Amino acid sequence: MAVIDPTRQRPDDGRVATPAGAATVVRPARKRRESQFEGARGYVSVQDWRNPRVGAVMKTLHTMLLVLLVVVGVGPVLLLAKYAITPTQDIIRSPLAIFPHGVRWQNLSEAWNDVQISKYFLNTIWLAAGSWFVQLLVATTGGYVLSVLRPAWGKIVNGLVIATLFVPSVVLLVPLYLTILNPPLVGTSLVNNFFAVWLPAGASAFNVVLVTRFFDSLPREVFEAAKVDGASSLRLFWSVVLPMSKPILGVVSVFAAIASWKDFLWPMLVLKDPSKQPLSVRLPAIASQTDLGVFLASLAISTLIPVVFFLIFQRMFLSSAGLGGAVKG
């Protein structure tokens, strides 16, 4: 006859095995919080974290690192915002003092009206918007053809696109400028035309490769189901692929807008008319002729859109709901 040990516990729920007919004794299960960290590895072990001295030192180091990152990342932006409303004499004599002689809001109005930052600001927005649209159009359509449609010549084109990443951009300036001077099928020069900035911006092999790799990770079953339902290639691209690609569209949008906003060399070469130049080109040209406080106010205005744009689209980097637009439960 088998003998049952009443002290033996089951490993799952903590109950004590008792003979038949006897009352089942339930004991609280052991806490498994410690076992959750047994597989975790880091520069400080779990046992060291339990030490009060080690824990206090690590928390202090983390706090100091956080403060350092905030100072390095946010400090220059806050300092520029302070200089934008500070009198010029205070900026020169005591740059780190907090408004020793008050605030001068006239810097912003003079920068916007007298220096005509409003006109250059509008030019920059137009250039950034056009470059964003062209880059997004080329990247999504190119990635759609190479990743979803997959023609027979797709691997060759994909290899050529990747090969262009190894060509330095400086090498392409002269042939690209000659093309803008005498573009094929147009018959007239594109110098002092916004299309001279918009069209070359679309030739971004990095964006095409980035979108292609993202499209490769999308579920092929959704595409096959859409084709079975009679969706054409255009309908598949517009109604299925794009709604599933919101995260990568946000990433490409941020890259395109910021790259266009800070671009200096190419707009300076093709936009020689000062009335059509963006902020990145015009601000260095007027630096020596403008009051320091007004000039710093102009710089603060020029950084406003990139900061706001990043704050709006930062959630797309962290969002994991990329399939929500096409897959229904």
Phi, psi and omega in degrees: 000131182289139179256128182260125179281114183291347181266353181286131181254145172285146184282350187263311188243355177084007179283151179264128178285123183238161178298162181299136178091343180276157180290140180277124180266123181253121178252147179298136179292154179292147177289132183254016182296323181292325182291339179293335183259000182295324181274349181282140181234142179198183180285348175232126182284171180293321179296322178292325178296332179287341178287123183300323181292315179296317179299319179293320179295317181294319178296322178295317178296319178296320179295316179297320179294320178296317179296320179297317179295322179294318180294317182289320185276317185261337183304309180300324179293316179294323178295321177293321177296324177292315180296332182296336182239025180248138176301151184298320181296324178289326178294323183282316187280312183225080186294333182264357177287149184267092175050066181294332180236034175090183183253141179242091180288346180295339178303318181292317181292321178293323178294322183284323186257305186289316179279351179063040175295333180300321180290314179293327177297317178293320176300319180296321179295317179296316179296318180293320180294317179293318178295321177298315182295316181294316179295319179292322179296312181292318183293316183288316179291319177296316177295326179293318180292315185285331186258320186263307181288320176051070177288173183295327181268010185296321181294325179293315179295319179298320177295321178293322178296316179294326180296328180293342178293339181271359179267121179299140182294331180295328180295332184273355185296312184295307179297326178291322178292320176296326177292322178291326178295323181222074183290143178290146176069000180255314176085358179218152183290146178260009177295141185064029176233138182298335179295337177293339176262322184292311186295312178296335180295332180290338181278062180251101180294329180298316179295321179296316179295320181297313180291322179299316179295325178290318178297329178296333182274353179286149182292125180290338182297326179294320179294317180296321179295321178294321178293323178295326178284000176094016180286134176282175180296320179292318179293322177298320180292315187281321188260343184242306187289312182296316176298333178279352189247027181299318180299314183288330176295322176293321179296312180296323180296316179296315179299316183294315183293315181292319179297320178290324183293325184259002181292134184238310191294308184294314175300328178293327182284320188260344178245083183276343177284120182301332181288347180248002183279149178277180181296322183298334180265321188280326183297315176298332182288330183258004184298317183284346183253005187239145174303143186299315179297319179292321180295318178293328174295323176296319177297321179296321178294322182292334179271357185293311184296313178301322180294313179296320180298318179291321179297328180285318188265003181293334180292334179291335176289327184263349182287138177247015182262040183292337182264001185294337183278345186237333183259123179249138184284000000 
